[in-house]
Amino acid sequence: MTNPQNFNELSALKSTFVSDSKQLQTCVQQLEHFDVIAIDTEFIRTNTFFPILALVQIFNGENCWLIDPVSVSDLSPLKELLMSNKTLKVFHSCSEDIEVLSYTLRCCPQPIFDTQIAAALTGYGFSTGYASLAKNMLGVHVDKGETRSNWLRRPLSASQLGYAALDVIYLLPIYFQLKEKLAKLGRKKWIDEEMSRLTEKASTKEDLSQYFQKVKGAWRLPSEKLSVLQLICEWREQEARDKNKPRGRIIDDKTIVEVVSNATQSKEGLSEIEGMHPYLIERYSEKLLDLIKEGLARPTKEHPAPLSEPLPKHMSSTIKKLKQIVNMKAELLDIAPEILARKKDIEFLVRTIISEENIRLPDKIAEGWRFDVIGSALLVSSSD
C-alpha cells in the first residue's frame, strides 16, 4: 500500500483502460491474489428502469483498472472476482453499485465493506460522501465535476477517466483507517452485522405485490380500493421492468391514486382523470379497467391489511422522549443518531405502543448490536 504520508501521490498513478476480454482476464488474474480491493462503478439511469453499467473501477493499492463493460464482450471473469470469498470488496455507499452489478452480472458482490456505513459507525457522520471522507481523513481533494457526465459516450474523455480513477483510489486508505478505528472502538461486530444485513437484502428478490405500500397517501384508501391499488402497482412494476422504463414513464403514483380513488368502470371516466393523458388512455385503459374490476371483486378476506395512518398528535411527547434517548446514546458514542435509530424506526415502535398488544422493536433494532446499544433502552422506556 502507498505510504500513508503521500496520499496526494495516488492521484498521479496511471490507470489501465480494459476494453477487451483478454485484457479483463489479465486484470482479474492479477486482482484475485489480493485480500482486499476497492471498487466503484459509473452508470446511467436516465430513461430506463434498470441502470446501465458504463464503467467499473478497481484499485488494489498499486494499480487502477478502468473496465469498460460496453466494449468487453465477456464479463464472466469480473463476476467470478466479485463472488470470490478470498477477496474483500470495498465500496462507498454501495447500494447502487451492488444494484447495477447484480443486474448486469446476475450476482451480488460479496464479501463487501462499505466505507460510508463504517464512517457512520466511527463518528464521521451519517451518509457522509466519498469526497468529504477523503478530505477529512486523508487531506486530499476529490473533484466531482464529472458526476453527471455521459458515461456511455465513447471514447471517454481524459477528464472522465481521471475522475473515474480518483473515485476509487482513495477507498483503500480510507478503508484501512476505518478498519483500525472500528477495532479500537470495539465495533468490528457492528460493521460485520451491517454488511451481512446489506448483502442479504440485496440478494432477496423484491415482492412486487407489496410495492403499493410505498405510494404516498395510500393509507387513506378503504380496503377494497387498496386491493385495486395493489393490483395496479404490481402490474406497473412488472410493466416497467419488461419495457425497461422508469415507473413514472408508465404511469406515475399520483395518477394511480386518482384512478384508484375514482374506481371508474369506463374508458370515458378514466379520460376525465387528471394525469391520464390520451396516450395513456390508448395504451393502458383496457388493462386498468380490468384491474379495477378485479380488485373490487376480490372477497374481503383477500384485501390487503389497512396501511398505517400518520401517528396521532397525542403521541408526540412519546416520540420526543424516545428520540431523546437515541440522541443521548449517540452523543455518548460520538456517532450520528440516525445510525442507531431513524425516524421510521421510532414510529414503528410507537405504533406498537398504541396497539397495546405487543410492544416491539423493528427487526433492525430488535437484534444484534443495535439491541444491545439502544434497543433494550427503548423497550424499557416504552413500557413505563
Beta strands, then each sheet from edge to edge (+ up, - down):
strand 1: 15-18
strand 2: 36-44
strand 3: 52-59
strand 4: 64-67
strand 5: 88-91
strand 6: 112-114
sheet 1: 1+ 4+ 3- 2+ 5+ 6+
end
